[in-house]
Amino acid sequence: MRKITKLIFAVLPIVVAASMPAAAGSCSKKYSMGQAPTEDIAKLEVDAALLQSTDMGIYATWVVGAGTPGYSFGPRAYRCKQDSVLWTCHGSATLCKL
């Protein structure tokens, strides 16, 4: 149990820093993957993961259909293929804090 506690405290600052919103004017290239029964939903999963890795607040705003205010969520590039039942898409985008 003690090893798990030490691991949690060692990883926690990294997780918190990675999920903090970006500073104004900064851009970052993000990559993610999504899997779903259809190609369109797999691409949607990619978009969701891209936003989650950028800022959970903007992800929540995007989920309810209010766009991505404060961020440019420019063109995304996808590479998709069907593996029997599921589609797997790998995607990337550059996100900039306005």
N, C-alpha and C positions, 0 to 999 in steps of 0.2 A: 504494500500500500504506500509506503514511504517513497518508493521509486516513482510511482505514478504521480504522486503529489509534486515531486521535484520536476518531473517531465512537464506537467501542466504549467507550473510557474516558469519553466524555461521557454515553453512555446507560446504562452499567452501574450507577451509583448510583441512577438512577431505577428501574430494573428491580428492584434489590435492595430498595429501600425499598417498592416496591409489593407485593413478595411476602413481606414480613415479617409475622408474626402480629400481630394487633391487641392493644391493651392491654385488660386486664380492665375490664368495664363499658362498653366502647365498642361502638357499633352503626354499621353502614354499609349503605346501600342499594346493591345491586349489580345490574348488568344484563348479560345475555349473549345469545348466539344459538347455536342448534344446528341441524344438518342431518343427516337420516338417511332411510332408505327408509320408515320408519314414524313415525307421530306420537309414539308412546310412546318410541321410541329418541331422537328429536329432543329431547323433553323431558328425557330422561336426559342428553343432551349439554349441554343448558342448565344442569342442576344441576351437572354436573361442572365446567363453566367457572366457575360462580358460586363453587364451593368452591376451585378452583385460584386464582382471583383473590383469595381471602381468606387462605388458608393452605395451602401444599402438604402439610403434615403432616396436617391434618384431611382433606384430599382423599384422601390415601393410606389413612387409617383408614376413611373412608366407602366406598372402592372394595372393601375386603375385607369389607364388611358389618357393621362395628362401629359404625355411626352417626356422629354428630358430637360426641363428648364434648368439653366445654369451650366449645361454641358452641350457640346456638339457631339452628336453620335453619328458620325459621318458614314460613308459607304462601308458596308461590310463585305468581306470576301469569304465565300464558303467553298468547301470541297466536300461533297457528299457521295455516299455510296450505300447501296442496300445490301444488308447481310441477312439473308433469308427473310426473317419477319421484320426486323428493325432497320431503320435508316440511321446512319451515323454521319454526322456533319461536323467538320472541323472548321472553325471560323476565326476571323480576326477583324479588328477595327481599331482605329485611332480615336481615342476619346480625349477631348480637351475641356478643361474647366474654363468657363467664360468669365 
